[in-house]
Amino acid sequence: MDDPAELRRNLRDLVALTALPAIWLGQSPQVIVESFTDALLRTLRVDFVYARLPAAGESGSLIEALSIDPRASDLSPSDIGAGLRAFPLSNGFAFPAPISSTGVAVGLAPASIGPPGPTSGIVVAGMRRADFPSSYDRLLVRVGANQLAIALQGAELRAVQERQRLARDLHDSVSQALYAIVLDIATAQRIGAADPTRLEAILRDAHALAEAGLAEMRALIFELRPEFLRQEGLVAALQRQVAAVRARHQLSIVVNATDEPEAAPAIKEALYRVGQEALNNIAKHAGARAVVITLEESGAELVLRVRDDGRGFDAGKSYPGHLGLHSMRERAASVGGVILINSASGQGTEVTIRVPRHKTR
């Protein structure tokens, strides 16, 4: 390759592909795969990009995505899907023959996600061009598939860390509440009718512990099944998380949010996770008594503010070992948003996340 302009373009393509895993931090595997096919489509400037892989932990379930260039709108998604769902064959990852869509032959550039084999994930780029794919096209598809594998491994690691955190929360909140209720009931049984006043106080305490444990369990179930966010909405999700934190830490928390905002699911999840992390930080570090959460629409943006009256901190300093602020910034950046933190010693803290209503491509 002797053309300097062509060499520079190819280097830009490779750099763009190797940077992709950082963009997808915090996203679900389905969102990562869909975003990947869009990104590879733009980088290769091909007619379509298809990706498919087995869903983790779900026998027979697949994650699948297909992105087609608008200028190739005459291609049939059903033809492409039918032609590629049987690939690779049981005898290994052989180079596929061109498929036909709307009577036109389409050349293919495939790559495996992970070790090649009949159960591996695949990435396939296609184009209606006689000289496609070139060796460079095949290289870009392989690089892209490797970066997708890295991003998916990162998502799996984050999921493991999230499960470990949920297990700790279960131990620290729900299991301890249940243990306290058992002790209250045992005491109430010993007292019986001998001391009605004390018996009534113990039962009130057990009832309050049960309510707090129930709120906490609902919030944890919500985190284990994030599809609730799509079904119930962002406002209901925030209210559910607030109920759990309020019960666990005896904080006064007010949520100022009325109508459910219109936004892409990834946007709502980012806002929810940032709000959740901000509440966790307040409960652990702020020494606050009151919190105000505000969700509002501002033009093409959604804005979430979490304000507390705690001890505050120097937002310009680095705090090694405390990953909450870093995680919030990653969440915001993953959907094209920004985090602003306003805090000073003794003056509380306000965390603001501003995100576009619809995820930019």
C-alpha positions in Angstrom: 0.0 0.0 0.0 1.9 3.1 -1.3 -0.8 5.8 -1.2 -0.2 7.9 2.0 -3.8 9.1 2.1 -5.1 5.5 1.9 -2.6 4.5 4.6 -3.8 7.3 6.9 -7.4 6.4 6.3 -6.7 2.7 7.1 -4.8 3.7 10.3 -7.8 5.9 11.4 -10.1 2.9 10.8 -8.0 0.6 13.0 -7.7 3.2 15.8 -11.4 3.8 15.7 -12.1 0.1 16.1 -9.6 -0.5 18.9 -11.2 2.4 20.9 -14.7 0.9 20.7 -14.7 -1.2 24.0 -14.2 2.0 26.1 -17.4 3.5 24.5 -19.5 0.5 25.5 -18.6 0.5 29.2 -21.7 -0.2 31.3 -23.9 -1.4 28.4 -25.7 -4.7 28.2 -24.5 -7.4 25.7 -27.5 -6.8 23.4 -26.8 -3.0 23.3 -23.1 -3.7 22.7 -23.7 -6.0 19.8 -26.2 -3.6 18.2 -23.8 -0.6 18.6 -21.0 -2.7 17.2 -22.8 -3.6 14.0 -23.5 0.2 13.5 -19.9 1.2 14.2 -18.4 -1.5 11.9 -20.9 -0.5 9.1 -19.7 3.1 9.3 -16.0 2.1 9.4 -16.0 -0.4 6.6 -18.5 1.6 4.5 -20.2 -1.7 3.4 -23.8 -2.6 2.7 -24.5 -4.5 5.9 -22.9 -5.9 9.1 -24.4 -8.9 10.9 -23.4 -10.3 14.3 -24.7 -13.3 16.3 -23.5 -15.0 19.4 -25.0 -17.3 22.1 -26.5 -15.4 25.1 -24.6 -16.2 28.3 -26.3 -18.6 30.6 -29.3 -19.1 28.3 -29.4 -22.4 26.5 -30.3 -21.9 22.9 -30.8 -18.2 23.2 -29.1 -15.8 20.8 -28.0 -12.2 20.7 -28.4 -11.1 17.1 -28.0 -7.7 15.3 -28.1 -6.5 11.7 -27.2 -3.0 10.5 -27.9 -2.1 6.8 -26.6 1.0 5.1 -29.6 3.3 4.1 -28.3 3.3 0.6 -28.7 -0.4 0.4 -32.3 -0.4 1.5 -33.3 -2.7 -1.3 -31.5 -5.6 0.5 -33.8 -7.9 2.4 -33.0 -8.4 6.1 -34.9 -11.7 6.1 -32.7 -12.9 3.2 -29.5 -11.9 5.0 -30.6 -13.5 8.2 -31.7 -16.7 6.6 -28.4 -16.9 4.7 -26.2 -16.3 7.7 -28.0 -18.1 10.6 -26.7 -21.5 9.4 -23.1 -20.2 9.3 -20.7 -21.5 10.4 -21.4 -25.1 9.4 -20.7 -28.1 11.7 -17.5 -28.9 9.8 -15.8 -25.6 11.0 -15.5 -22.0 10.2 -15.1 -22.2 6.4 -15.2 -19.1 4.3 -18.8 -18.6 3.3 -20.1 -18.5 -0.3 -21.8 -15.2 -1.4 -25.4 -15.0 -0.4 -28.2 -13.7 -2.6 -30.6 -10.9 -1.6 -33.2 -9.6 -4.0 -31.5 -11.5 -6.8 -28.1 -9.8 -6.3 -25.0 -11.7 -5.1 -23.4 -10.3 -1.9 -19.8 -10.9 -1.1 -19.0 -11.7 2.6 -16.2 -11.1 5.0 -16.6 -13.2 8.2 -14.8 -13.4 11.5 -15.4 -15.5 14.6 -16.0 -14.0 18.1 -13.8 -16.2 20.2 -12.5 -19.6 19.1 -13.9 -20.6 15.6 -16.5 -23.3 15.7 -20.2 -24.1 15.1 -21.2 -22.6 18.4 -19.0 -19.5 18.3 -20.2 -16.0 17.7 -19.8 -14.5 14.3 -19.4 -11.2 12.6 -20.1 -10.9 8.9 -19.8 -7.8 6.7 -21.4 -7.9 3.2 -21.3 -5.8 0.1 -22.5 -6.0 -3.5 -19.2 -5.4 -5.1 -17.1 -7.7 -7.2 -13.8 -6.9 -5.4 -15.2 -7.4 -1.9 -13.8 -8.5 0.4 -10.2 -7.4 0.1 -7.6 -8.7 2.5 -7.8 -5.3 4.3 -11.6 -5.7 4.6 -11.1 -9.1 6.2 -8.5 -7.7 8.6 -10.9 -4.9 9.7 -13.7 -7.5 10.4 -11.3 -9.6 12.4 -10.1 -6.6 14.4 -13.7 -5.6 15.0 -14.7 -9.1 16.2 -11.8 -9.1 18.6 -12.8 -5.7 20.0 -16.4 -6.9 20.4 -15.1 -9.9 22.3 -13.2 -7.6 24.6 -16.3 -5.4 25.2 -18.5 -8.5 26.0 -15.9 -9.8 28.4 -15.9 -6.4 30.1 -19.7 -6.6 30.3 -19.5 -10.1 31.8 -17.0 -8.9 34.4 -19.2 -6.0 35.3 -22.1 -8.3 35.7 -20.1 -10.5 38.1 -19.1 -7.5 40.1 -22.8 -6.4 40.2 -23.9 -9.8 41.5 -21.3 -9.7 44.2 -22.5 -6.2 45.3 -26.1 -7.5 45.3 -25.0 -10.4 47.5 -23.4 -8.0 49.9 -26.5 -5.8 50.0 -28.6 -8.9 50.7 -26.4 -9.8 53.6 -26.1 -6.3 55.0 -29.8 -5.4 54.7 -32.4 -8.1 54.1 -30.8 -11.0 55.9 -30.0 -8.8 59.0 -33.6 -7.4 59.0 -35.0 -10.9 58.9 -32.7 -11.9 61.8 -33.9 -9.0 63.8 -37.5 -9.9 63.2 -36.8 -13.4 64.4 -35.3 -12.1 67.6 -38.3 -9.7 68.1 -40.8 -12.6 67.6 -38.9 -14.8 70.0 -38.9 -12.0 72.6 -42.6 -11.4 72.0 -43.3 -15.1 72.6 -41.5 -15.1 75.9 -43.3 -12.0 77.1 -46.8 -13.0 76.0 -49.6 -11.2 77.8 -47.4 -10.4 80.9 -46.3 -7.0 79.6 -48.7 -5.7 76.9 -46.9 -2.3 76.5 -43.6 -3.9 75.8 -45.2 -6.5 73.6 -46.8 -3.8 71.5 -43.5 -2.0 71.1 -41.7 -5.2 70.0 -44.4 -5.9 67.4 -44.2 -2.4 66.1 -40.4 -2.8 65.7 -40.8 -6.1 63.9 -43.4 -4.6 61.6 -41.1 -1.7 60.7 -38.2 -4.1 60.0 -40.4 -6.2 57.8 -41.5 -3.1 55.8 -37.9 -2.0 55.4 -36.8 -5.5 54.4 -39.6 -5.7 51.8 -38.6 -2.3 50.3 -35.0 -3.4 50.1 -35.9 -6.8 48.5 -38.1 -5.1 45.9 -35.2 -2.8 45.0 -32.7 -5.7 44.7 -35.1 -7.7 42.6 -35.4 -4.7 40.3 -31.7 -4.6 39.9 -31.5 -8.3 39.1 -34.2 -7.9 36.5 -33.5 -4.5 34.7 -36.2 -5.1 32.2 -38.5 -3.6 34.9 -37.0 -0.3 33.9 -38.6 -0.7 30.5 -41.9 -1.8 31.9 -42.3 0.5 34.9 -40.3 3.5 33.7 -37.5 5.7 35.1 -39.6 7.6 37.6 -41.0 4.5 39.2 -37.5 2.9 39.3 -36.1 6.0 41.1 -39.0 5.9 43.6 -38.4 2.2 44.2 -34.7 2.8 44.9 -35.4 5.8 47.1 -37.8 3.7 49.2 -35.1 1.1 49.9 -32.4 3.7 50.8 -34.9 5.7 52.9 -35.9 2.5 54.9 -32.3 1.3 55.3 -30.6 4.6 56.3 -33.5 6.7 57.7 -32.8 9.5 55.3 -35.4 12.1 54.3 -35.5 11.8 50.5 -37.8 13.8 48.2 -38.2 13.0 44.5 -39.3 15.9 42.2 -40.4 14.1 39.0 -43.8 14.0 37.4 -44.4 12.6 33.9 -42.3 9.7 32.6 -39.8 11.2 30.1 -39.5 10.0 26.5 -36.0 8.7 26.0 -34.2 5.7 24.7 -33.9 2.7 27.1 -30.1 3.1 27.4 -30.6 6.7 28.4 -33.0 5.8 31.2 -30.8 3.0 32.4 -27.8 5.4 32.6 -29.8 8.0 34.5 -31.1 5.3 36.9 -27.7 3.9 37.6 -26.1 7.3 38.2 -28.9 8.2 40.6 -28.5 4.8 42.3 -24.7 5.3 42.7 -25.2 8.9 44.0 -27.7 7.7 46.7 -25.2 4.9 47.7 -22.4 7.4 48.0 -24.6 9.7 50.1 -25.6 6.9 52.4 -22.0 5.7 52.9 -20.0 8.9 53.0 -22.0 12.1 53.2 -23.4 12.0 56.7 -26.5 13.7 55.2 -30.0 14.1 56.7 -31.9 15.1 53.6 -31.7 14.5 49.9 -33.6 16.0 47.0 -33.7 14.3 43.6 -34.9 16.2 40.6 -35.6 14.8 37.1 -36.5 17.4 34.4 -36.5 17.9 30.7 -34.4 20.7 29.2 -34.8 21.0 25.5 -33.2 18.0 23.9 -31.7 16.9 27.2 -32.8 15.1 30.3 -31.3 16.4 33.6 -31.1 14.4 36.8 -29.9 16.2 40.0 -29.2 14.6 43.3 -28.6 17.2 46.1 -27.7 16.3 49.8 -27.0 18.4 52.9 -24.0 16.3 54.0 -20.5 17.2 54.8 -19.4 17.7 51.2 -15.9 17.1 49.8 -13.3 18.5 47.5 -14.6 17.4 44.0 -11.3 18.3 42.4 -9.3 15.7 44.4 -8.7 12.1 43.5 -9.9 9.4 45.9 -8.1 6.1 45.2 -10.2 3.1 45.8 -13.5 5.0 45.6 -14.8 4.0 42.1 -18.3 5.5 42.5 -17.5 8.9 40.8 -15.5 7.2 38.0 -18.4 4.7 37.4 -20.9 7.6 37.2 -18.8 9.4 34.6 -18.5 6.2 32.6 -22.2 5.7 32.7 -22.8 9.3 31.5 -20.2 9.1 28.7 -21.6 5.8 27.4 -24.8 7.6 26.3 -23.2 10.9 25.3 -23.8 12.7 28.6 -21.8 14.6 31.1 -21.5 14.6 34.9 -21.2 17.8 36.9 -20.3 17.7 40.6 -20.6 20.7 42.8 -19.4 20.2 46.4 -17.5 22.0 49.2 -16.6 21.0 52.7 -19.6 21.5 55.0 -21.9 22.6 52.2 -23.3 19.4 50.9 -23.0 18.0 47.3 -25.0 18.2 44.1 -24.5 15.7 41.3 -25.9 16.6 37.9 -26.1 14.3 34.9 -27.1 15.8 31.6 -27.8 13.4 28.7 -29.4 13.7 25.3 -32.9 12.4 25.1 -32.1 10.0 22.3 -28.8 8.2 22.1 -26.6 9.6 19.3 -25.0 7.3 16.8 
